């Protein structure tokens, strides 16, 4: 909901001759994608039995894409970005300072000897289904980084991406963007769509390719493992060439077992494992991020949110950030 000050400004603008919009509201075509999260519409409220052996509402893993066809042209979809909030920068915590996590979990799990609490750097991933986020509050609860849903397929843009992208940075979080991969389009065309919509920004986290089987998708193709990896490679090569960073691969247990085990050893992995430590679910696989919950609770967000950790201490986090910086920015 817009504030009274913003509404008044819009009315004054409309009343003035020659006033034009610079926000792209005229002719706005919001994304029609209905990727599901934890609490959304009926289609997104499902829970899925993942390969960890428990029912879990899935946010990043289990989002639904609704590509109309596999060969259609790109749709120039624009997300409305709200004006800057001048108070955010004043309230934001120091950029780079690691906040200790204060998250709770609606479905807490006993992870045994090594739990998420043993890791110093926690973060979140979000999409449109988290709605309006108070990023300053979320940061104060221990969200040191955020991966933000940007695109899926070749023509869908999360309508909250631009707003979340800007607000997360203003609140002092390290931010990155992720793409939900669609198996009925080429990897190269999907990379073009991501590049078209995600800014190349100094200090951003590496881009993420989210690969998984999605039973809610209208694309029912499940390519052979060789074809899966070929599509992924085409996508990742384009992103690495453009952003100057090697993409991170996010995946879930079933997809990993089917397609990724033993492959992409030179790529950083972000692993979903909500019932056990990744070392038990993905033996032998190095990882950078671990998504340990899809039922997190935090001030600043209504409902539930995905929770993640970085593998390492604060010093290793800062070193990793330094190595992940862009070669160049624009």
C-alpha positions in Angstrom: 0.0 0.0 0.0 1.4 3.4 -0.9 1.9 6.0 1.8 -0.3 9.2 1.8 2.8 11.2 0.8 3.4 9.0 -2.2 -0.3 9.1 -3.2 -0.3 12.9 -2.9 2.8 13.2 -5.1 1.1 11.0 -7.7 -2.0 13.2 -7.7 0.0 16.4 -8.1 2.1 14.8 -10.8 -1.1 13.8 -12.8 -2.4 17.3 -12.4 0.7 18.9 -13.9 0.9 19.4 -17.7 3.7 17.4 -19.3 4.3 15.2 -16.3 5.5 11.7 -17.3 6.1 8.5 -15.4 9.6 7.2 -15.0 8.6 4.2 -13.0 7.3 2.2 -15.8 3.7 2.1 -14.4 2.2 3.1 -17.7 1.5 -0.1 -19.6 2.7 -2.1 -16.7 2.5 -5.9 -17.3 3.3 -7.7 -14.0 4.6 -11.2 -14.2 1.9 -13.9 -14.5 4.1 -16.5 -12.9 2.6 -18.3 -9.8 5.7 -19.7 -8.2 4.6 -21.1 -4.9 6.1 -20.5 -1.5 5.1 -21.4 2.0 1.9 -19.5 2.5 0.3 -18.3 -0.7 -2.7 -19.3 -2.8 -4.1 -22.8 -2.8 -1.7 -24.0 -5.4 1.3 -23.0 -3.3 0.1 -24.2 0.1 1.0 -27.8 -0.6 3.6 -29.6 1.3 5.9 -32.1 -0.4 7.6 -35.2 0.9 11.2 -34.4 0.1 14.1 -36.9 -0.1 15.0 -36.0 3.5 12.0 -38.1 4.6 9.8 -35.4 6.0 6.9 -33.3 4.8 8.0 -29.7 4.5 6.5 -26.6 2.9 9.0 -25.6 0.3 9.8 -22.1 -0.8 12.8 -22.0 -3.0 12.6 -25.8 -3.6 9.2 -26.4 -5.0 8.4 -23.1 -6.6 6.0 -23.4 -9.5 6.6 -22.0 -13.0 3.8 -21.5 -15.5 5.5 -21.2 -18.8 2.9 -21.2 -21.5 5.1 -22.8 -24.1 8.7 -24.0 -24.5 9.6 -21.8 -27.5 7.7 -18.6 -27.0 9.4 -15.2 -27.3 10.4 -13.2 -24.2 7.8 -11.0 -22.7 9.0 -7.6 -21.6 7.8 -7.9 -18.0 8.6 -5.1 -15.6 8.3 -5.2 -11.8 7.2 -2.0 -10.1 9.9 -0.7 -7.7 8.7 1.5 -4.9 10.5 4.8 -4.3 13.4 4.9 -1.9 12.6 5.1 1.8 14.8 7.9 3.1 14.7 6.4 6.6 16.0 3.0 5.7 19.7 4.1 5.3 19.6 5.7 8.7 18.3 2.6 10.4 20.4 0.1 8.5 23.1 -1.8 10.4 26.7 -1.5 9.4 27.2 -3.2 6.0 29.5 -6.2 6.5 28.9 -6.5 10.2 27.7 -10.1 11.0 24.6 -10.2 13.0 24.0 -13.2 15.2 20.8 -15.1 14.3 17.7 -14.8 16.3 15.4 -16.9 14.1 12.8 -19.4 15.3 11.4 -22.4 13.5 7.8 -23.5 13.3 9.1 -27.1 12.7 12.3 -27.3 14.6 14.6 -30.3 13.8 17.3 -31.9 15.9 20.2 -32.0 13.5 22.5 -33.9 15.9 26.1 -33.1 16.5 26.4 -30.2 14.0 23.4 -27.9 13.8 22.7 -24.6 12.0 23.4 -22.7 15.2 27.1 -23.8 15.0 27.5 -21.6 11.9 28.2 -17.9 12.3 26.6 -16.4 9.1 22.9 -16.9 8.5 20.7 -15.6 5.7 17.4 -16.0 3.9 15.9 -16.5 0.5 12.7 -14.8 -0.6 10.3 -14.4 -3.4 7.0 -12.6 -4.0 5.2 -14.9 -1.6 6.9 -13.3 1.4 5.0 -10.1 0.5 6.1 -6.8 2.0 9.3 -7.3 4.0 10.7 -5.1 6.6 14.3 -5.6 5.6 15.8 -3.6 8.5 14.0 -5.8 11.1 14.9 -8.9 9.2 18.6 -7.8 9.1 18.5 -7.2 12.9 17.3 -10.7 13.4 20.4 -12.1 11.8 19.8 -12.1 8.1 23.3 -11.3 6.9 22.5 -12.2 3.3 19.5 -12.7 1.1 19.0 -14.6 -2.2 16.1 -13.0 -4.0 13.9 -14.6 -6.6 14.4 -12.8 -9.9 13.3 -14.9 -12.8 12.2 -18.3 -14.0 12.1 -19.7 -17.5 12.4 -17.2 -20.3 9.7 -14.7 -19.7 8.7 -14.5 -16.0 10.0 -11.9 -13.6 9.1 -12.0 -9.9 7.1 -8.8 -9.4 8.8 -8.1 -6.0 12.3 -8.6 -7.3 13.2 -4.9 -8.0 11.8 -3.7 -4.7 13.4 -6.5 -2.7 16.7 -6.0 -4.5 16.9 -2.4 -3.6 15.5 -2.6 -0.1 17.9 -5.5 0.9 20.9 -3.5 -0.1 19.6 -0.4 1.8 19.2 -2.5 4.9 22.9 -3.6 4.7 22.4 -7.3 3.6 24.6 -8.9 1.0 22.2 -9.8 -1.8 22.1 -12.1 -4.8 19.5 -13.2 -7.3 18.3 -16.6 -8.3 16.7 -18.1 -11.3 14.3 -21.0 -11.3 15.2 -23.3 -14.2 12.6 -24.4 -16.7 13.2 -27.7 -18.5 11.2 -26.8 -21.6 13.4 -24.0 -22.7 17.1 -23.7 -23.7 19.6 -22.8 -21.1 21.0 -20.0 -23.3 17.6 -18.2 -23.7 17.0 -18.4 -19.9 20.4 -16.9 -19.3 19.5 -14.0 -21.6 16.3 -13.4 -19.7 18.1 -13.4 -16.3 20.8 -11.0 -17.6 18.1 -8.7 -19.0 16.5 -8.3 -15.6 19.3 -8.7 -12.9 21.7 -5.7 -12.6 25.4 -6.3 -12.7 26.3 -4.7 -9.4 29.6 -4.5 -7.6 29.6 -6.6 -4.4 26.5 -8.7 -5.3 26.6 -12.4 -4.4 27.1 -14.8 -7.3 23.9 -15.6 -9.3 22.1 -18.8 -8.5 20.6 -21.4 -10.8 17.8 -23.3 -9.0 17.5 -26.8 -10.5 15.0 -29.4 -9.3 12.0 -31.5 -10.4 8.8 -29.6 -10.0 5.6 -31.7 -10.1 3.5 -28.5 -10.2 5.1 -27.2 -13.4 3.2 -27.4 -16.7 6.5 -28.5 -18.2 6.4 -32.3 -17.7 9.8 -33.0 -19.3 12.5 -34.7 -17.3 15.5 -34.7 -19.7 18.1 -37.4 -19.4 20.9 -36.5 -17.0 23.3 -35.6 -19.8 20.8 -33.2 -21.3 20.1 -31.7 -17.9 23.7 -30.9 -17.4 24.1 -29.6 -20.9 21.3 -27.1 -20.4 22.7 -26.1 -17.1 26.2 -25.6 -18.5 24.9 -23.3 -21.3 23.0 -21.2 -18.7 25.9 -21.0 -16.3 28.5 -20.2 -19.0 26.6 -17.2 -20.1 26.1 -15.9 -16.6 29.7 -16.3 -15.7 30.8 -14.5 -18.8 28.4 -11.6 -18.0 28.7 -11.2 -14.2 32.3 -12.3 -13.8 31.3 -14.8 -11.1 30.8 -18.5 -11.2 27.1 -19.3 -10.5 26.0 -21.2 -7.4 24.0 -24.4 -8.0 21.0 -24.7 -5.7 19.3 -28.2 -5.6 17.2 -30.6 -3.6 18.1 -34.2 -2.8 16.0 -36.1 -5.4 17.3 -33.9 -8.3 20.8 -34.2 -7.0 20.7 -38.0 -6.9 19.2 -38.1 -10.4 21.5 -35.7 -12.2 24.3 -34.0 -10.2 26.1 -36.5 -8.1 29.7 -36.6 -9.1 29.4 -33.6 -11.5 30.1 -29.9 -11.4 32.9 -30.3 -8.9 34.3 -26.9 -9.7 31.0 -25.1 -8.9 29.8 -23.9 -5.5 26.7 -25.7 -4.3 23.7 -24.5 -2.2 22.1 -27.6 -0.7 18.6 -28.1 0.6 18.6 -30.5 3.6 15.8 -29.9 6.1 16.1 -33.2 8.1 19.8 -33.8 8.3 23.2 -32.2 7.9 24.3 -32.0 4.3 27.2 -34.3 4.9 24.6 -37.1 5.6 22.3 -36.3 2.7 25.0 -35.3 0.1 28.1 -37.4 1.1 31.3 -36.2 -0.4 29.8 -33.0 -1.8 31.4 -29.7 -0.8 29.0 -26.8 -0.3 28.9 -23.1 0.3 25.3 -22.6 1.5 22.9 -24.9 3.4 19.2 -24.4 3.3 18.2 -26.0 6.6 14.6 -24.8 7.0 11.5 -23.9 5.0 9.6 -23.0 8.1 11.6 -20.2 9.7 10.0 -17.4 11.7 11.4 -13.9 12.0 10.4 -10.3 12.8 10.1 -8.4 9.5 8.3 -11.1 7.6 4.7 -12.4 7.9 4.5 -16.1 7.8 7.4 -18.4 7.2 10.7 -18.0 5.5 13.6 -20.1 4.2 16.6 -20.1 6.5 20.2 -20.7 5.3 23.8 -20.8 6.6 27.1 -20.1 5.0 29.7 -22.8 5.5 32.5 -21.0 7.5 33.2 -18.5 10.2 33.1 -14.7 9.9 36.6 -14.4 8.6 35.9 -17.1 5.9 32.7 -15.3 5.0 34.6 -12.0 4.4 37.3 -13.8 2.4 34.6 -15.6 0.3 32.9 -12.3 -0.4 36.1 -10.8 -1.5 36.7 -13.6 -3.9 33.1 -13.4 -5.2 33.3 -9.8 -6.3 32.7 -8.8 -9.8 35.6 -8.4 -12.2 33.9 -5.3 -13.4 30.7 -3.4 -12.8 28.4 -1.1 -14.6 
